[in-house]
Amino acid sequence: LFAGRNISVSHIALGTTRVQNTIATIGQAAGTAAAMCIQLNETPRGIYLRHMEQLKQTLAKNDQFIPGVRSTDTTDPCLGAKATASSYCTTEIFRNMQGELGELLPLDVDRAVDMKFSEAEGDIEHIYVKLHSSLSEPTTVTLYAQYFGGDVDTFSTAGEIVSAQAVVPPMCESWVKFNIHVPVERNKYVESACARVMINATPGISWRSIENLSLYQKAGVRDASGKWVMKTYKSLCAHREIPMEAPANCGPENVVNGYNRIINAENYEWVSDPAQELPQWIQVEFDKATEINNVSVVFDTDLTNPSTCWGPKVPVVKQTIKDYFVEIYDGKNWIKIADEKDNIFRKRIHRFEPTNVEKVKVTALATWGDKSARIMEIRASLDA
């Protein structure tokens, strides 16, 4: 069993597997497999051949995300149980991109964004930009694009600047399609690339910004000398394809659907109605009374945007529930098993004496800034 940078990967994969977060998850997987070897009297090869599904399920129970893996834990009475809540949001939008939509930036100056993509996608044939017009008539806007190969650590010669025009509809915000051909040169060593997308000052038109990003994202303005001044952690809405923007299912059933992450618009998370003040609660009712001795709750620490805490001195995420308590119902009484303040963690496990339980209830009292309470998963079990 290997864990760390000594695993066998290609030069392309190494850029991801060498970093601490990935190494940590590899270590968790290797450590769990090693423990199973002892428990089952198996070799590492035997775990791979005969117990891979058990390894995946164990890792998922311990909050490691494996794409495509859904909990099938038959010892968890919460899985597929009836979930109800004090409220849920009906207005949230699921977006399959990093960052959060920010303010509209008026094109009172020349603005640009470095649009990231993979060279394997080939030449750019169109670019979608989210623009808002405050004008009463359609407005023609010219977009310029310039290809840059490589990544932040790789030097490459910039391509030629090409341009295209499109019409922005009046008095609304919309995705505007620019049919533009930007040649992309393949690099056998580096897959990542970017194109600088630029729009000159256009009165009455604004460009939607994106916030809560990593240092690898850049956007900026052109100064008086004609030089682009780009800042990290910033971006503007410019993509090769229109990002998915679909109504999110924020219902309570998400906490018992077998996923501990946001997967798509349908398999989302419980989000309370932001129009209703906290406290808000969510309850899971088992099919029958079940003996358990622990309840785990997975909160939203915004793993979609891993750079959330880059900068703040206190590692808090506004979407995370700060103060909450957990209760179990034994058929006669509600018993409080946890009362937490100043929570910053994603997964919390609350243990108690073995009890026959019919319902579990989590009440959110406060968050670190979000108007909604958010919970991704609730589990229960009887552990040795």
Phi, psi and omega in degrees: 000132179240143176217121180128203184283356181273005177287159184269112178218166176282170180296333179287313181293333184300329179300334180262317187286347183275352186272159191298317182300316180291317179300322179298317180291324176297319178297320178297316180295316181293319179295319178295318179296321178297318178297322178293326176302317180290314183297320186257002183055050183240163170269163174306321177297323179294323176299317180296319186280324191239346187225026185294320181294321178296321178297315180299315181293323178295317178295318179297321179297328180266023169075022171267130182272128175237114183308131178087352182264127180242143181297134173234027185293107182287347179272358181262106181290347178284332187297117180075008180285175180279123180243132177229162182212162178294332178190169170207154185282141178241006185243355184288145181247131174274129177235131182270052177210159178283158177090171177238144179299129181256204183283163173281128179256117182295142177276058173273354173222167174289130182237154181211157175219143174270108183272115183275146175195175178263137179299335180297341179287347177082193182299147175278128179250341176201155178228131177259130181233136180267110184237152177237136178244132173258010183268155182274351181237152175303145185233131177274128181239140177257130178248139177243146179219144180220128183277138171232126176275170175079192181231198186293342181255004187236127178276139174209154180284137180287147177279181179286155177275126178242164184218161176204157179242153176208161182258129177266124180296152182283150168054042178196172174248135184202162172280122182254126183266125175252116177279107188216137179257116178242108180296138179241124179269132179281141178238122186289349181258333186230131180269332186281151179205171176209158173234130176280119182256124189231140173227129180286164180307129180221104182305137177087355181245137177234155183244128181288129181267166176234133182243176176062055183238176180270174181291350180279354178259137183220142173210159182187195183229163177265127182278183185296334180276356181092004181268139177282127177253102185258139179241141179281169183068007183239152174203168176230154183289099176211121187216158175289328175229156178293124177298150177293131175225095185236150176301130182272138173278105184258019185290163183294338181299342180297333183283350181234022183269001178094358178247145176244023176219164169284121182261312180200190184295329182275316177264085190248235177213163174285128178229119180289161181295118181294344179280348179253129185290154172288152010282154174226151184229158173224141186229140176242122180253120183289159176295327177206162178301131185227138178281123179223162175225011174202149174231129177246144181232132177252119181263172180267109174253023174057056178289348174295329181236083187296348181269011184310317186263012177286113178120303182297144179285331178256122185283069178246150178239131188298331181285345184282138176288126184271308182238134182198165169221156183239136179232152172238149181245121184264013181103343180231318187225152169272128182243122179281123181252349179202143176216098191252142176237148174056040178291136174236359188269155179281311183243126178237131178248125181245120185253153181200175179294144179309129185217141172283118189238140176255329183217153173234137182225132176243127179246120179269124182262327182200154172244182177270017176148335181287147178282345181250148168276140183226128176223134182266325184204144169232128179235161173212153179194169173247098183263151180291000000 
